[in-house]
């Protein structure tokens, strides 16, 4: 019986308890909370962040970080808008925007994987640089007037009540789950995150793995930027500005170690649900978006501190128990 409920003592178990508490408070606050429309809306308003969080999970497990994802989202959106304004057919613009994401990811990956620079410094430079390019492309304008079929992809249901972005999220979730839990590549991601030297001595092609992760991160971020463009119907230079805070919080709160090598997609999914429901609940009681961002910032701090404090406490408790057993 004890083993059956061991998972409740895990980080995922704690997240599940928090999620139930948050959902319970939201149900009390509004009778419309559990409606299908509200639940889809709950996901749709942050779906682009959730999609990027899937790739960020792999990046951080690999003991790296990508601070440039929101800027790549903005760069892809502004690339599409600029080309559309220049008269380029939208399908070609979409391909070019995705290509910009691939190039941004490859640029980050080259400096991290092959030159050996810290991903924190490289992607921080990318955060500033890609946002700067985006602002150069659209300046201070708001560019819209996209074809109706493109706007419908972001604003109308595509399959039953599900919009395109939510369908893509489920597909990417399944792919990420298989990749992380049931493939050699996923094992390499964990091994490198645990110990870079062990991975190298074991014959893992570390540079290739890191390069592929950053290219995938840039590509998925660009895709998310296009989905955001379709949902909003217009683009500005600050599109997706600040999204990296929510994305990184979702991953770290899910129990993924900032030092790499540890974490599960289950924990990240529970974390995503907590943040989405928390934002939804705060909106129901008319809390401003700035205050909501502050709450998410506090969660980010706690998500880094608490797992490490818990691990330290567990190690001390085990050492104390060992000494007590030796003394007897």
N, C-alpha and C positions, 0 to 999 in steps of 0.2 A: 504494500500500500504506500509506503514511504517513497519507494522508487517511482511509483506511478506519478507522484506529485512533485518529484524533484525539479521539474522544469519551472515550477512556480518560484523557485529560489534563484532562477537565472534572470539575466537582464531582460530577456524577452518576456518572462513571466511578469516582471514589474511593469513593463510597458503595457502589457495586456490589462493589468489592474488599473493603470492610469487611464487607458483608453476607455474602459467601461465606466470609470468615474466621470470622464469628460462627456461621453455620450449621454450618461444619465442626467447630468446637469443641463445639457442642451435640450433633452426631451422635456424636462421640467419647464424650461424657459419658453418653449414654443411648441404648440400642438402640430405645427406644420413641418417640424424638423425631420421626421422619419419619412416624409413623402418622397416618392421616387424623383420628382422634379427637383427637390432641394438636394437630394443625395447626388444626382448627376451634376447639378450646379456647383455643389461643394467641390467635386473633382475638377470640373471644367475651368473654374476660375484659377486653378493652380496647376493645370495638367502639364504645362510646358516645363515647370520646375520639377515635377515628379519624373517626367521622362528623362531629364538630364541627371536627376539624382541616381538613376539606375547605373549610369556609366560612372558617376562620381564614386559610387560604392566600390567598383573595381579599382579605380584609381587610388583611393585611400587604402584599401586592403593591400595594394601593392607598395604601400609606404610612400606614396607621392600625393600631390594635391594639384588641382587645376582651378586657380582663381579666375581664369579668363573666360569661363563658360558663358557668363551673362553677357560679356562684351562680344563674344562670338555670336551669340544669339542676335544681339543688336546689329553686328556687322552683316550677318546674313540677311536680316530684315531690310537694312538700308541698301544693301547691294541690289536686292530685288526691286525695291522702290525706285532707286536711281535708274536702273536699266529700263524699268517700266516707263518712267518719265521720258527716257530717251527714245522710246518707241520700239524697244526690243520685245519680241513676242514673249508672253509670260512663261511658257514652258522653258524657253531658253534662259530666262531670268532665274527661274527656280533652280535649274541645273547649275548656273553660275554661282548662285547663293550657296548651294550645297558644296560646290567646289571651293568656295572661299573658306567654308568650315573645315574641309579636308586639308587645305593649305595651312590654315592656322594651327590645326592639330599637329600636322607634320612639322611645322616650324617649332612648336613647343617641344615635340618629341625629339627632334634632332638635338637641341641644346641640352635636354635632360638625359637622353639615352646615350648619345654618342660623344657629346662634349663633357658630360658629367656635372653640369651646373645644377644647383638645387631647384627643384620644381617650384618651390615657393617664390624664388626670385624671378624665374623665367616667366611663370604665369602671371605674376604681379605686373611685370613689364607688359605682358600681353593684355592684361586687363586695361591698362592705360592706352597702349598702342592701338588695339583693335577698336576701342571706343573712339579714339581720335580719328581713325579712318572713317568710321561710321558717320561721325559728325561732319567730316569734310564732304562726304558724299551728299548728305541731305541738308547741311548747314542748320538753320533754325526753322526750316519749313516742316510742315506736316504733309506727307505725300500719301494720297489714297486713290480713290477712283479706280480700284482694281476691278477686273471682270466679275460679274455676278457669280459665275460658277466657282471662282476662287473664294469669294466671301462665304458662299454657302458651305464650302468644305469646313470652314472654321466655326460657323454660326448655326448650322442646321444639323439635325440628326441624320446619320447616314445609314445605320443599321438598327432598326427599331428605335429606341430612345437614345441610342449611343452615337455621339459625334465621332468624326474621323480621329481626332486626337486621342480619345479614350480607347478606341479600337487599337490604334498604334501602340498605346501604352501597354495594353494587355499582351500584344504580340511581342513587344520588346521585353516585357517582364518574363514571359515564357522563355525567350531566347537567352536572356541574362541568367535565369535560373539554371537552365541546362548547361550553359557555358561555365558558370561558376561552380556548380555542384557535381557535374557529371562529365567533365572533359579534362583532358590533359592540360589545356591552356589554363583552365581555372585552378588546377593544382599548382601550376607554375606561378600564377598570380599570388597565391598564398605563400608559397615557398620563398619567393623573392621578398615579399613583405616581411616574413619572419627573419630571414638572414640573407643578405645580398651575397655574402661570401660563400655560404653553404650552397646557394643556388648556382653560383658560378662553378664551384668545384664539382657539383653534381651534373654538370653539362647542360644546364638550362641556358638557352640563348636569351640572356637578360636584356640586352639592347633591343632585340627584335620584339620581345614581349612589351617592353615599355613604349616603344615606338608605336606599336599597334594600338595600345591602350589610348595614347594621346590622339592618334588619328581618329579612333572611334569616338573619343570624347568630343573632338571638334566637329565631327560629322553629325553626331546626335544633337549637339548644341545648335548647329545650323538648322537642322530639321525642326527643332523646337522653336527657333526664331521664326521660321516660315509659318508654323502652326499658329504662333502668337499673332503674326501679321494677318493671317486669314481670320482669326477670331476678332481682332480689333478693327480690321478694315482700314487701318491707316498706320503710318510709320513716322516716327520722329528719331532724332539722333540719340535720345535717351531711352529708347525702347529696351525693356528688360533691365534697366539700370537697378542695381542692388539685388538682383535675383540670387546672386551667389550666396548671400547670407542664409536664405531659406534652404537652398539646396544643400549646403554643407551641414546645416543644422539637422536636416532630415537624416543625413547619413551618420553623423556622429551620435545623435540622440538614439539612433538605432543600435548602438553598441559596437560600431566599427571603430577600432582603435586608431587614433590619430597617428600612432607610430607604425601602423601596418601589421599585416599578418593575422588579424583576428576580426571577425564580424560575420554576420549572416544576412541574407536578403530578407529573411523573416523578420528580424529586428528592424530593418530599414522600413519594411512595409508597415509595421506597427507604428513606427515613428511618424511616417507619412500620414497615417490615419489620425494620430494624435494631433499633429500640427494643423491638418485640414479642419478637423472638428473643433479645435481650439479657436482657430481664426473665425470659423463659422459662428461659434458660440459668442465670441467677443463682438462680432458684427450684430448678432441678435440683440445684444444689450447696448448697441450704439457706441461701442468703443472705437475711437478714431484709428485710422490706419497707422499713424505714427506710433501710437501707444501699442498697437499690435506688433509692430516691428520691434519695439523695445522688449516686449514679452518674448519674442522669438530670439532676440539677442541674449536674454537671460538664459533661455533654454540652451543656447549654444554653449555658454559658459558652463552650465551644469552638466551638459552632455560630455564635456571634456573632463571636468573635475570628478564627478561622481563615480564613473567606472574605475578610475585610478585609485580613488579613496577606498572604494569597495575592495579592490584587489589587494591594496596595502593592508587593510583590516583583516582580510581573509588569510593573508600570509602570516601576519602576526599571530592570529588566533591558532593557526596550524602549528607554528613554532612553539607557542605556549602549551598547546596540547601535547606536542611531542616531548617537551621538557618534563611536563607533569607525568607522562607515562614512563619516562626514563628514571625519574626520581622514585617511583614505586617499584 
